[in-house]
Amino acid sequence: MLDRYYISVFNHYKKRLGKRSLKIALFYINLLELSILLALVSFFMAFTSQMRFFTLSSTKLWAIYGLIALFVIFKNWMRYNGKKRTILNAQLKANIASIYMLWLLPIGCLIIAFALLQVK
């Protein structure tokens, strides 16, 4: 699913920006994955605080999130460079959604995450 989003953003910006579309598509997929991950982390933080089930402190949880974020960025950098990107581009030529909806996905996940972070 995320591969399709990456290829859609890449193909949209490739027409106008050329090689810079690689950086934009990589930034997009990192932002999308990290915002989904942030929404999950904030959900679990809100859930554990409501259930009075504290196993990790907030500082430790943010440190774990930072380590996972570094792993996700490195994974995407390795995955979408070179041969894998050309294979995906050949397999997934069709655009699946408008570019505005694609950019609203990470924004929506961030809004949900920030709303869940307000729960105490």
C-alpha positions as CSV (number, residue, x, y, z in Angstrom):
1,M,0.0,0.0,0.0
2,L,2.7,2.5,0.9
3,D,4.6,1.6,-2.3
4,R,1.7,2.8,-4.3
5,Y,1.7,6.1,-2.4
6,Y,5.4,6.5,-3.0
7,I,5.1,5.8,-6.7
8,S,2.1,8.1,-7.1
9,V,4.0,11.0,-5.5
10,F,7.1,10.2,-7.4
11,N,5.3,10.1,-10.8
12,H,3.4,13.3,-10.1
13,Y,6.5,15.4,-9.3
14,K,8.7,13.6,-11.9
15,K,7.0,15.5,-14.7
16,R,7.9,18.9,-13.3
17,L,10.9,18.5,-11.1
18,G,12.9,15.6,-12.6
19,K,15.5,14.2,-10.1
20,R,14.2,16.3,-7.2
21,S,11.1,14.2,-7.3
22,L,13.1,11.4,-5.7
23,K,13.8,13.5,-2.6
24,I,10.2,14.7,-2.4
25,A,8.8,11.2,-2.7
26,L,11.2,9.9,-0.1
27,F,10.3,12.8,2.2
28,Y,6.6,12.0,1.7
29,I,6.9,8.3,2.5
30,N,9.0,9.0,5.6
31,L,6.5,11.6,6.7
32,L,3.6,9.3,6.1
33,E,5.1,6.3,8.0
34,L,6.3,8.4,10.9
35,S,2.9,10.1,11.2
36,I,1.2,6.7,11.3
37,L,3.7,5.6,13.9
38,L,3.2,8.7,15.9
39,A,-0.6,8.2,15.9
40,L,-0.1,4.6,17.1
41,V,2.3,5.7,19.9
42,S,0.0,8.4,21.0
43,F,-2.9,6.0,21.0
44,F,-1.0,3.6,23.2
45,M,0.1,6.4,25.5
46,A,-3.5,7.6,25.9
47,F,-4.7,4.0,26.4
48,T,-2.2,3.2,29.1
49,S,-2.8,6.4,30.9
50,Q,-6.6,5.9,30.9
51,M,-6.2,2.3,32.1
52,R,-3.6,3.4,34.8
53,F,-1.2,0.9,33.3
54,F,2.2,2.6,33.2
55,T,5.0,0.4,32.1
56,L,7.2,2.9,30.3
57,S,7.8,6.5,31.2
58,S,7.1,9.2,28.7
59,T,10.8,9.9,28.2
60,K,11.6,6.3,27.4
61,L,8.7,6.0,25.0
62,W,9.9,9.1,23.1
63,A,13.4,7.6,23.0
64,I,12.0,4.4,21.6
65,Y,10.0,6.4,19.0
66,G,13.1,8.2,18.0
67,L,15.0,5.0,17.5
68,I,12.2,3.5,15.5
69,A,12.0,6.7,13.4
70,L,15.7,6.5,12.6
71,F,15.1,2.8,11.5
72,V,12.2,3.8,9.3
73,I,14.1,6.5,7.6
74,F,17.1,4.3,6.9
75,K,14.7,1.5,5.7
76,N,13.0,3.8,3.3
77,W,16.3,5.2,2.1
78,M,17.6,1.7,1.3
79,R,14.3,0.4,-0.1
80,Y,13.4,3.2,-2.5
81,N,16.9,3.8,-4.0
82,G,17.9,2.1,-7.2
83,K,16.5,-1.2,-8.5
84,K,13.5,-1.5,-6.2
85,R,12.2,1.9,-7.2
86,T,12.4,1.0,-10.9
87,I,10.7,-2.3,-10.4
88,L,7.9,-0.6,-8.5
89,N,7.6,2.1,-11.1
90,A,7.2,-0.5,-13.8
91,Q,4.6,-2.5,-11.9
92,L,2.5,0.4,-10.5
93,K,2.1,2.9,-13.3
94,A,-1.4,4.0,-12.5
95,N,-2.1,6.9,-10.1
96,I,-4.4,5.8,-7.3
97,A,-5.4,9.1,-5.9
98,S,-5.1,12.9,-6.3
99,I,-2.0,14.5,-4.9
100,Y,-4.0,16.6,-2.5
101,M,-5.5,13.5,-0.9
102,L,-2.1,11.9,-0.6
103,W,-0.7,14.9,1.2
104,L,-3.8,15.0,3.5
105,L,-3.0,11.5,4.8
106,P,0.0,12.4,6.9
107,I,-1.6,15.6,8.0
108,G,-4.7,13.7,9.2
109,C,-2.5,11.2,11.1
110,L,-0.6,14.1,12.7
111,I,-3.9,15.7,13.8
112,I,-5.1,12.5,15.3
113,A,-1.8,12.0,17.0
114,F,-1.8,15.5,18.5
115,A,-5.4,15.0,19.7
116,L,-4.5,11.8,21.4
117,L,-1.5,13.3,23.0
118,Q,-3.8,15.8,24.7
119,V,-5.5,12.9,26.6
120,K,-4.3,12.7,30.1
